[in-house]
Each structure stands twice: as C-alpha cells, then as structure tokens.
Amino acid sequence: MFCDATCRSRARRVRGGPSPARCSVRAGIARCGARSTGAWYDVRGVVAAHSCTQHRDLAAELLSAGMPRGRKLDRWLPATTRWTPAPAPAPVGKAFQLRIELAEVYPPVWRRIHVRADITFTDLHDVVQIAMGWEAMHLWRFGPWSFHEVTGEFDQTLTLQDTLADPGRSIGYLYDFGDQWEHRIELEKVVTRPRASSVLPRCTGGKRACPPEDCGGPWGYDELLKALRARKGWRYQQARELAGTKFNAEAFDVVEVNYQLAALAHTGAAPPV
C-alpha cells in the first residue's frame, strides 16, 4: 500500500513530506528505504508517487487489481497512467533565490523560489507559471524592470545569470498582454555551492492565491475581490462565475506547487495536460 506521500489531501497536512529521492511505497508498517529510480505521473503530468524499480512492478499490480474494498484507488494513486525513470543526477552549479511579486496587486501576491543560475528564460517561464498558479494561456516576455514596469524584452535563449548578477537586482516578467500582469523578479541570494541533493526548481514560500485568468488585470482583480467580499448582488454572482465557487484569495499551497515543480524538474519541460 502506498503511504500518505501519494495522497494529495493528506500530503498537505504532512510538513514537508518524505524525501522525493526515496521510494514512497509501504510494505506493512515499514517504508521502503531504497532510493527512488523513477516516478509515477497522473494524467496532468504531476508526480503521484516515487518508487524504486522493484516497487514499480508492485504499483502496476495494485493499479490493475484495484485497492481493497472501501478505499478508492484514485485517492491513493490518483489516475496514475505512466512510469518515468529518474534522470541521471546532474551537477548543480550556482543557484539563485528569487522573489516573484505581482505588481499593483494588494495585498501582495508573491512567491520565493530556488532555480539554477543557468536556467534559460524559456524554462524560467514554466517555473513562474507553476509557482504563481497561472495556466499558460497567454503571451509573455521577460525584460528589464524600471519605473515599476517591464520595459523592453530579453532574448528567450539567454540565461538568468546573463541578466542578474548581484543580489537586489530585478528583472520583469509580463504575462497576458491584454490584462498586463507584471511581475517583479528580484534576486535575493546567490548560493554558490548548493547541496548535491537539492531538487531544483523548488518553492520555499509565498502568500495568497493567483488571480483568475482573464479577470481584467490588477484593476479588474481588485473589483472582483470587492464583489466577493460583498457576498450578495449580481456583481457577486458574476465574480463567482469568473473565479469559481472554490476560489480563496488567501489560499496558497506550497506542497502542491512543489509536486508540479518536481514534475518539471524530472521531465525538463512543462508537465503535459
């Protein structure tokens, strides 16, 4: 049986959860201590479980046989469809600690992430989308950050260390040229010798939920929050239709973000939908 690391609802209540480098399969009351040689991915491309080669076969048997009566398979192994072997460990050079904050949105919506210094802007775009909670539906660009806005555009093939050298410097990220979601990305710290076991990229903190797509930019989002706080009237009903009935502006789940970033680090590309 799989432990709570594969159960998304319980994993949120486990502080940090088990190390993703270890097999997360249980045999009786003991957890397998072998190093993970790959991961199971659900239909969204998110890591559902880590396991060694031996327990990969056990997982396939459990998947085909079904779970014991009274336990739903999709709770313990959510819609698992494929196994992907772990990539060979790559040496990590410098790492950057970045703070990403959405401009002109109050209270602030921000994330703190750790990425490789040599990450390209194309790959950084995927990381920002997952960390913030966007759905990759619109055009985007990186550029210099000056006078509280994104000015100009960087070549997408450049790396982060080509444009950010010293802590305290910032660049800009513009998402959705219609709604104009501008992000300030500040280099907080440079880690010259990260631990070999570090899994990058990863998110270490953040506050508040990402605004819904196509809500009208910072001004439209502010109006949407006012309508949601009113809890009555046609504007409230309209805001609920746009944001969804489960939208909570104060919610942020770092565990869920890191599950998706783990899939990104594993495949080297955005997880398939």
C-alpha positions in Angstrom: 0.0 0.0 0.0 1.2 3.5 -0.7 1.9 5.9 2.1 0.4 9.4 2.5 3.0 10.9 0.2 0.9 9.8 -2.7 -2.3 11.1 -1.2 -2.6 14.7 -2.1 -5.1 15.6 0.6 -3.1 14.1 3.3 0.2 15.3 1.9 -0.9 18.8 2.5 -1.1 18.1 6.2 2.4 16.5 6.4 5.1 19.0 6.9 7.5 18.7 4.1 6.5 15.0 3.4 9.0 12.3 2.7 12.1 13.0 0.6 11.3 12.7 -3.1 14.6 10.9 -3.6 13.3 7.9 -1.6 10.7 5.2 -2.5 7.3 6.1 -1.1 5.9 2.6 -1.1 5.0 0.9 2.2 5.4 -2.8 2.9 3.3 -3.4 6.0 4.3 -0.7 8.5 7.8 -0.2 7.1 8.5 2.2 4.4 10.8 1.1 1.6 14.2 2.8 2.2 15.5 2.3 -1.4 16.4 5.3 -3.5 13.8 6.2 -6.0 14.6 5.3 -9.6 11.6 7.0 -11.1 8.1 8.4 -10.6 4.5 7.7 -11.4 2.7 10.6 -13.1 -1.0 11.3 -13.1 -2.9 12.4 -16.2 -2.0 16.1 -15.5 1.7 15.3 -15.5 2.1 15.8 -11.7 4.2 13.3 -9.7 1.8 11.0 -7.8 4.5 8.7 -6.2 8.2 8.0 -6.2 9.3 4.3 -6.2 12.2 2.1 -6.8 12.2 -0.4 -9.8 11.1 -3.3 -7.6 8.0 -1.4 -6.3 7.3 -0.1 -9.7 6.0 -3.6 -10.6 4.1 -3.7 -7.3 2.4 -0.4 -8.2 1.4 -1.8 -11.6 -0.2 -4.8 -9.9 -2.1 -2.7 -7.4 -3.3 -0.5 -10.2 -4.6 -3.4 -12.3 -6.1 -5.3 -9.3 -7.6 -2.3 -7.6 -7.4 -1.3 -3.9 -9.2 -3.1 -1.0 -12.9 -2.6 -0.6 -13.7 0.8 0.9 -10.6 2.5 -0.4 -10.8 4.5 -3.6 -7.9 3.9 -6.0 -7.8 7.5 -7.1 -7.2 8.6 -3.5 -4.1 6.6 -3.0 -2.7 6.7 -6.6 -4.6 9.4 -8.4 -5.3 8.4 -12.0 -1.8 7.0 -12.4 -1.1 6.2 -16.1 2.7 6.0 -16.6 6.0 5.4 -15.1 9.1 7.5 -16.0 12.6 6.6 -14.9 14.6 9.1 -12.9 17.2 11.1 -14.9 20.8 10.8 -14.1 21.8 13.3 -11.4 23.3 16.4 -13.0 25.8 18.6 -11.2 24.3 21.8 -9.9 26.4 25.0 -10.2 25.2 28.3 -8.8 21.6 28.6 -7.6 19.5 31.7 -7.3 16.9 32.5 -4.7 14.3 34.7 -6.3 11.3 36.6 -5.0 8.4 37.0 -7.5 5.8 39.6 -6.7 2.7 40.6 -8.8 2.8 44.3 -9.4 -0.1 46.6 -8.4 -2.0 43.9 -6.5 -2.8 44.5 -2.8 -2.4 42.6 -0.5 0.7 41.4 -2.3 0.8 38.0 -4.1 4.3 36.7 -4.0 6.4 33.5 -4.2 10.0 32.6 -3.2 11.7 30.1 -5.5 15.1 28.5 -6.0 16.4 27.9 -9.5 19.6 27.1 -11.3 21.6 30.2 -12.2 22.0 28.9 -15.8 18.2 28.4 -16.4 17.0 30.0 -19.7 14.1 32.4 -19.8 12.1 29.8 -21.7 12.4 27.4 -18.8 12.0 30.1 -16.2 8.7 31.0 -17.8 7.4 27.4 -17.0 8.6 27.8 -13.4 6.9 31.1 -12.9 3.7 29.8 -14.3 3.6 26.9 -11.9 4.8 28.8 -8.9 2.3 31.7 -9.3 -0.6 29.5 -10.4 -1.2 30.7 -14.0 -2.5 28.4 -16.7 -0.1 29.3 -19.6 -3.0 30.7 -21.8 -1.4 33.9 -23.0 1.7 35.5 -24.5 4.6 36.5 -22.2 8.0 38.1 -22.1 10.9 38.9 -19.8 12.5 42.3 -19.8 14.3 45.0 -17.7 12.4 46.2 -14.7 12.4 50.0 -14.4 10.0 52.6 -13.1 7.7 49.8 -11.7 7.1 48.2 -15.1 8.6 45.8 -17.7 10.5 47.8 -20.3 11.9 46.1 -23.4 12.4 42.4 -24.0 15.2 39.8 -23.3 16.1 37.1 -25.8 14.3 33.9 -24.6 17.5 31.8 -25.1 19.5 33.9 -22.6 20.1 32.6 -19.1 19.2 34.2 -15.8 22.8 34.7 -14.8 23.3 36.7 -18.0 21.0 39.4 -16.8 21.1 39.1 -13.0 24.5 39.3 -11.3 24.1 40.9 -7.8 21.5 40.4 -5.1 19.0 43.2 -5.0 18.8 43.5 -8.8 15.4 42.8 -10.5 14.0 41.9 -13.9 10.4 42.0 -15.1 8.0 39.3 -16.4 4.9 40.3 -18.3 2.1 37.8 -18.7 -1.0 38.3 -20.8 -0.5 41.4 -23.0 -4.2 42.2 -22.6 -4.6 42.1 -18.8 -1.0 43.2 -18.3 0.1 41.1 -15.3 3.5 42.5 -14.5 5.8 40.5 -12.1 8.9 41.9 -10.4 11.5 39.1 -10.0 14.2 40.1 -7.5 17.4 38.2 -6.9 17.6 37.8 -3.1 20.6 35.5 -2.7 23.2 33.6 -4.7 24.0 30.1 -3.5 27.4 29.3 -4.9 27.6 25.7 -3.7 24.1 24.2 -3.3 23.7 20.7 -1.8 24.0 17.8 -4.2 20.7 16.5 -3.1 18.9 19.8 -3.8 15.9 19.4 -6.1 15.6 22.5 -8.4 13.5 24.3 -9.1 11.6 24.4 -5.8 9.3 26.8 -3.9 10.0 27.7 -0.3 7.4 30.3 0.4 4.6 32.5 -0.8 1.4 34.3 0.1 -2.1 34.4 -1.4 -3.7 32.9 -4.4 -3.0 33.7 -8.0 -5.8 35.9 -9.6 -8.1 34.1 -12.0 -7.2 34.2 -15.7 -8.9 36.9 -17.8 -10.3 38.9 -14.8 -9.2 42.2 -16.2 -5.7 42.8 -14.8 -4.9 44.4 -11.4 -7.9 46.8 -11.6 -10.3 44.0 -12.6 -9.0 41.7 -9.8 -9.5 44.5 -7.2 -13.1 44.9 -8.4 -13.6 41.1 -8.3 -12.3 40.9 -4.7 -14.7 43.7 -3.6 -17.6 41.8 -5.2 -16.7 38.6 -3.5 -16.5 40.4 -0.1 -20.0 41.8 -0.6 -21.4 38.3 -0.8 -24.6 39.5 -2.5 -26.0 41.1 -5.6 -25.4 40.4 -9.3 -21.8 41.6 -9.1 -21.1 38.8 -6.5 -22.8 36.2 -8.7 -20.7 37.4 -11.7 -17.5 37.3 -9.7 -18.3 33.7 -8.5 -18.8 32.6 -12.1 -15.5 34.0 -13.1 -13.4 32.9 -10.1 -15.2 29.6 -9.4 -17.0 28.6 -6.2 -13.8 27.3 -4.5 -11.6 30.4 -5.1 -10.0 31.6 -1.9 -7.8 34.7 -2.4 -5.8 34.0 0.8 -5.0 30.3 -0.1 -1.6 29.2 -1.1 -0.4 25.5 -1.1 3.4 25.2 -1.3 3.2 21.4 -1.3 1.0 21.3 -4.4 3.4 23.8 -6.1 6.4 21.6 -5.4 4.6 18.5 -6.7 4.3 20.2 -10.0 7.8 21.7 -9.9 9.1 18.2 -9.3 7.4 17.0 -12.5 9.0 20.0 -14.3 12.5 19.1 -12.9 12.0 15.5 -13.8 10.9 15.9 -17.4 12.8 19.2 -18.2 9.6 20.6 -19.7 6.2 21.7 -18.6 4.0 18.8 -17.5 1.6 17.7 -20.1 -2.1 18.4 -19.7 
